[in-house]
Amino acid sequence: MTSSPAAAPRHPARLRLPGAVAIGLGSMIGAGAFTALGIAASVTGGSAPLLFTALALAVLTAACNALSTAQLATVHPDSGGTYVYGRRQLSAWAGFLAGWGFVTGKTASVAAMAMTVGLYVFPDNPGPARAAAVGAVLVLTAVALAGATRTAQVTVALLVPVVAVLGLTIASGLIGSPVTGSADEATGLAEASPASVLTAAGLLFFAFAGYARVATMGEEVERPRRTVPRAVLIALTVVVLLYVLLAAALLRILGPAGLAVSPAPVRAALEASLGAGWGLAALVAAALACAGAMLNLLAGISRTAMAMARQADLPRPLTRTSDRTGVPWVGQVAVAVAVCLLVLTTDVLTVVGFSSFGVLVYYAVANLAALTLGPVPGSGREHARRPLRVLRAVNVLGVVLCAALAFMLPPLSVLAMLGLFLVGVGGRAYVLAGRSH
C-alpha cells in the first residue's frame, strides 16, 4: 500500500499493445454506437449531409486530441492522463481543471451507462432497473479490482459479441436492399443550422473520447512511451472506420428522418432488415457495450483520482494501491460508491447533462499541454519533443474545436458543469489557503 505521494510505487507493467488497444476500443464502442448517431441525426433535422458534417467535425476533434495525447504519453508515461500532462507542462491549476473535469464528468457517465444497463433489463420497472444498475457497478468494480490485465481480458470478451452485432448491422445495410417506410415519418425535428451541426458534433465526439483511457493507466503498460501512443492511434482509427460504416448502413436502412426519430437505431435497423427477432440481439449488444465502457471508465477514473491524490488535489488515501495487482483500490471503491449514489438518487438526463462539457475541458488542456513540449535533455539518443509546425497547428486546432463544441452544448449542461468547476476550484483554493497559514 502507498502512504504518501512521494512513496507511491509504480504499478507492475503487465498490459501489452493488444490489451491497451482493447481497453481503448472497449471505452469507445459503448452506448454511443447504439444511440449517439440517432440523437445527432435528430439534432441536425434528419439531414444526411449535416449528420456526416457533424461526424467529420467530431472525428477531426478526436484526431487532434489523440495526436496531442500520443505526443504527451511519450514524455509522461505515468498514470493520470491529462491531469499529469497539464500539471507538468502548464501549471498545477491547469492539471487540476483537467483532472476535476475528468473525474466528475466521467463518474456521471458511468452512472448513466449503469442506468442504461438496468433499463435494458427492466425497461418498465424503475425499482428493479436501479437495482440491476447497482449490481452491474459492483460486478464491474470487482473485475476492475483484479487488475489491468483482467480488465483487458473481460473487455475483449464483451467486445466480441458487440462488434459482431454492429458488423451484422453494417453488412445488412450496405449489402442488402435498402428498407423504405420510415424515412418520411419524422415530425417535430429540430431545424437544421450551423449551430445544430456543432451541437451534434459535440454529442458525437464522445463516441470517440475513450481512446485516452489507456493513457490514464500508463504505469500499468509495458514500454508506455511506445505502447500508449500506438494504442491510442490504432483504437481511434478502428472506431472511426466502424462509425462511418455504421452511419452509412443506418442511413441506408432507415433513411435520414427514420434514423432521427429512432431511440434505438441499431435495433430498428436489424428488425427492419432481418426481422423482429433480431431486436433482442441489439438489446443484448447494447447492454454489453455499456458494461464494457463502464468497466474501462471505472479503471480510468480511479487512476486519475490516484494521480490527483498524489499531489494532494484529492484526499491522500486515494493513492493506496494493491501490492498484488497495483490497482488503486481505495479510489476504485470510492468511484463505485459515488456512481451507486448517483444511480439511486438521480436520472439519466441529470447525470449526462454536464459530462460532455467536463471532458472537452479535459482534452482542451491536453492540446494546450502538447503545445509546450520541447526537446528532451539527456539519454544518448535525444527525442525531438518539440512538435513540428504541423503538430503545433493540430494542437491549436484541437483547443479551438474543444472550446467550440463545449460551448455549443445545451446551455443548462454548460451552466451545470461551470458550477461544478467553481465548486472544485473553490475547494482547492480553500485547502491551499489553509496550508499557507
N, C-alpha and C positions, 0 to 999 in steps of 0.2 A: 504494500500500500504506500501511496505517496503522502507526505505530510506537509509539504511546502512547495511552492513553485520552483524554488531553486533545486530541490531534491527530486523533482519529478523525473522518473526514469523514462527512457524511450521504450515504446512498445516492441514486442517481438515482431520483426518484419516477416510476415507469412503470406501476404497477398501478392500474387504474381499478375502479369498483364491480363490473362483471360479473366481472372477473378475481379480485377479492377474494372475491366470493361463491362462485366456482368453487373456490377454494382451501378455503374453509370446508366446502363440500359434499363435496369430494374427501377431506377429512380425516375427515368423519363417516360417509359412505357407504362404509365399508370392510368388513373381515371381520365386524364386528358384525352387519351386515344379514343375513349368511348363517349366523351361529352363535349370536349373543347371545340371541335370543328362545327358541331351543330350550333353551339352558342355564338361562335364567331360569324357563322352564316346568318343567324338571326340579327346580330348587331349591324351587319353590312346590308341588311334589307333583302336577303336572298339573291344577291348578285354574285355570280361565279367569278367575274374578273376582280371585283373588290375583295372577295374572300381570298383569292390567290395573291392579291397585292398585300393584304394583311399577313398572310402566311409568309410571304417573301420578306416582309419587314421583321417579323418575329425571328425568322431564320437568320437574317443579317445581324440582328441584335445578339442572338445566341452565338453566332460565329465570332463576332467581335469579343464577346465576353469569354468565349472558350480560348481564343488566342491569347488574351491577356492572362487568363488563369494558367495556361500552359507555360507562358513566359515566367510567371511568378513561381510556379511549382518547381521549376528547375533551380531557383535560387533559394527557396524556403521550403524544404521537404519535411515540414512539420505538420502535426495535426492542428486544425483550426481554420484552414482555408483563408478567406479574405480577412478575417479578424487578425490573423497573424500578418498577412501581407500589408494591410492598411497600417497596422501599428508600427511595423518595421520600416516601411517605405515612406509613410506620410507623417502620422502622429498617433499618440495614444488615443486621442479623441476620435480620429478617423477610424481606427481599428474598432473602437467601442461601438460606433454607429453601425458599422458593418455587422459586427457580432450580435448586437442587440436586434437589428432588423432580421437577421437570420434566425436567431433563437425564438423570438416571439412570433414572427410570421410563419415559420415552418412548424412550430408547435400547433398553431391554429390549423395549418394544412393537414397535419396528421389527424387532428380531431375530425376534420371534415371528411377525410378518407375513411376513418373508422365508422363514422355515421353512415357513409355511403354503403360500406360493407353490411352494416346492420339493416339498412333499408332494403338491400337486395335480398337478404334472408327473410326479413319480416316486413314486407312492403306496406302493410296496412295496420301495423300494430306497433305504435311508438315505444311502449314499455319494453317488450322483448327486443326491439331493434336496438335500443340503447344498451341493453344487457349484452347483446351479441357484439356490439361495438366495443364495449369494455373488455369482453372476453378476447376479442381479436387483438387489442392493445396488449393485454397481459401475455398472450401466447407469443406474439412477435417480440415483445421485450425479452422474454426468456430466450428466444433464438438469438437476439442481438447480444445478450449477455454471454453467449457461448463463444463469441469472438468473431473477428473479421472473416476468417476462413469459412466458418459455419454460415455466416450471413451471406457470403457469396454463393455457397452451395444451395441454400434454400432459395435464393434469388433466381438461380438458374432453373430450379425445379418449378418455380412459379411462372417464369418467363416462357417456358416451352409451350404449355397449352395456350397462353395468351397470344403469343406470336402465331401459333397455328390458327387460331380463330381469326386474327387480323389478316393473315395470309389468305385464308379461305375467302374472307370478305373482299380482299383486293382481287383475287382470281375471279370470283363470281361477277365482280363489277367490270373488270377490264376485258375479260374473255367472253363472258356470257352476253346475252342480248339485254339492252337497256330496258328497265321496267318503267312503265309510264303509269300515270294516275295520281301521283302525289305532287307533281311539280306545280300545279295550278291551285292547290288547296290552301296556300298560305294567306292568312289575313292578319292585319294588325302588326305587320313587321315594322321595325324601325326604318326611318327614311335614310337612305344611303347618303354619306357625305365624307369629305376627307377626315373629319373628326371621328366618324364611326370606324373608319379604316384603322386609325391609330388605337382606338379603344379595342377593336378586335385583335389587333396585333399584340396589345398588352395582355389580353386573355390567352392568346395562343402561345405567347412566349414561355409560359410555364409548362407547356408540353415538352420544352427543351431545357428547362432550368436544372435538371437533375445531374447533368454531367459533372458539375463541380463537387458532387457528393464525395467522390473519391479523393479530392484534394483535402477535404476535412479529415481524412483518415491517413494522411501522408506518412505518419510514423509506423503504420502497420503494413506498408507496401514495400516490397523488395525493390531496391535501387530506385527510390522515389523520384530522383531527378530525371530519370529516363522514363520510368513506367507511368507516372501520373500524367505528364503531357500527352503521351501516346494514347493512354486510355481515354482521356478527355476528348481528343480529336476523333478517335475511332468511334466511340459511343455516339457522339453528336452526328457524325456522318451517317451512321446506320439509321439513326432515328429520323433524321431529315428525309432520307430516301423513303422510309416507311410511311411517314406522314404525308408526303407529297403523293405517293401512290394511293394511300388510303383516301385522301381528299378527292382524288380523281375518280376512284371507284364509287365513293358515296354519292358524288355528284351525278355520275352516270346512272346509278340505280334509282336514286330518289329525286334527282333534279335539284337545282339550287333552292327553290322555295320549299320543297319537301325536306331537304336537309335542315333548313332554317327552322322548321316547326317541329322537328323530331327531338324529344328529350333524350332518346337513346338511339342515335342514328345507326350504330353498328347492328344493333338488334333489329331495327326496322329494315335495314338493307338485307340482312340474312333471311328474314322472314319473307321479304318481297321477292328475293331471287331464288331461294332454296326451299321455302316452305315454313309454316308456322312453328314446327318443331325445333327449328334451329335457333329460335329466340332464347331458349334455355341455355344453349352453348354460349351465346353472347353474354347473358347474365352471369354465368359462372366465370367466364373470362374477365369480365369487368370486376367482379369481386376479387379474383386472384391478382389482377393488375393493381387494384387498390392496396391489397395486402403487401405486394412486392414493394410498391412505392413507400408505404408506411414503414416497412422494415428498414429500408435504407435511409429514410428520413430520421427515424429514431436513432440510428447509429450516427448519422451526421450531426444532429443537434447535440448529442451528448459530447462529441469530440470538440465542437465549437465551444460549448459551455466549459469543458475542461480547460481549453486554451485560455478562455477569459478568466477562469478562476485562478490559473497560474499567475496571472498579472493582477489578481485581486479585484478584477472588474465584476466578478460574481463571487459568491461565498467559496472560501478555500476548500471545504470538504468535497467539492465537485472535482477536485484533482485526483481523488483517490482511485486507484486502478487495481484490477485483479492481478496478483502475481502470476497466475497461471495463463490467463488469456490476454492480459494487457488492456482489457475493456474498462473504461471509466464507469465503474458500476454505480457509484453514487449518482452521477449525472444521468445515467441511463434510467435508474429508478425514479429520479426526480422528474424527468421528462414524462415518463409513463404516468406518474401521479397527476401532473399538470394536464395531460391530454385527457385522462379519465374525468377529471373535474369539468373540463370543457364539454365533454360528451354528455355528462349528466346535467349540466346547467344551461346549455345554450343550444342553438340550432345551426344547421349547415350554413345558412346565409350569414349569420353573425360571425362565425369563425373564419369564413373565407373572405369576408369583405375587405379586410385590411392586409391580408397576407401578400397580395401581389405587390403592393407599394413597398413593403419591407424588403422583399427580395430584389427588387430593382435598385433600391438604395445600396444593397449589398454588392451587386455587380457594378454599380457606378463607382464605388470605392475601389473595386478590383481594377477597373480600367485606369483610374487616376493613379493607383499604385504602380501599375505597369509602366506608366509614363516616366516614372522616376528611376527606373532601372538603369544602372551604369555598369562599367567594366568591373570585373571581379579581380581583386588583388590575390596574389599567391598562386599556389598549385601549378607547377611546371607549365601545364598547358592551360592558358587562361581562356575562360569563356568570354566571348564578347557579349556582355549582357546589355549593352546599350542598344536598344532596338534600332533597326534600320528605319529610314523615313517612312516606309510603307507601314511598318508596325506602329509607329507613333500615330500615323493617320488613323489606323484601326482603333487604337486606344481612345483617341479623341472622338471618333465616330461612336464608339461604344458608350462613352459618357453621355453624349448628346441623345442617342436613342433611348438609353435607360431613363433619362430625365423626361424626355417627351412622352414615352409610354406611361411612366409613373403618374404624371400629372394629367394624363388623359383618361385615367381610370375614373369610375364613378365618384363624384365629389364626396359622398359620405364615407367611402372607403379611404380616400385620401385624408380627410379630416380625422377619421378614427386612428389611422396609423400615425399621423403627425402628433396627435395627443399622446399616443403610447411612446413615441420617441421623446417627447417632452418629459414624460414620467421617468424614462431611463436616464436621460441627461441630467435631470434634476436630482435623481437619486445618486448618481455618480458624483456630481458636484458637491452634494451634501457630505458624502463619505470622504471625499478628498479634503474638504474644508475641515472636517473633524480630525483628520490625520495631521493637518498642518498646525493644530493648536496643541 
